[in-house]
Amino acid sequence: MKAFLAAVAAMVVITVAAPFALQQIGSSAADSGTSSAVRLD
């Protein structure tokens, strides 16, 4: 039971911290969906 609760706690921490960490390194859906190779014709 302790292992399950530890896993749930780790999952919550990762879920909450991931968006902030990804924003700090400059990774976002807008950044990955745009580039200089996109043709707008």
N, C-alpha and C positions, 0 to 999 in steps of 0.2 A: 504494500500500500504506500509505503514511503517513496518508493521509486516512481510510482504513478504520479503522486503529488508533486514530486520534484520535476518530472517531465512536463506536467501541466504548467507549473510555475515557469519553467524555462521557455515553454512555448509562448506564454503570455508576455514575458520580457522581450523575447525576440520579435514578436508581432508588434509590440509598441515601439521598440527601438529601431526597427528596420527602416521605416520611412525617414526618420531623422538622420540615420547614418547614410542612407543613399542620397539624401539631399545634400549632405556635407561634401560628398565626393563628386557631386555634379551628375548623378545618374537619375534620369527621370524619363517618363514616357515621351515627353516632348523632345528631349534631347536625342533619344534613340530613334525617333520617328522622322527626324529631319536631318538633312545633310546637304552638302553642296552638289551631290549627285542626283538630287531629286529634280525631275523635269516637270515644269509647270506649264507646258505648252497646251 
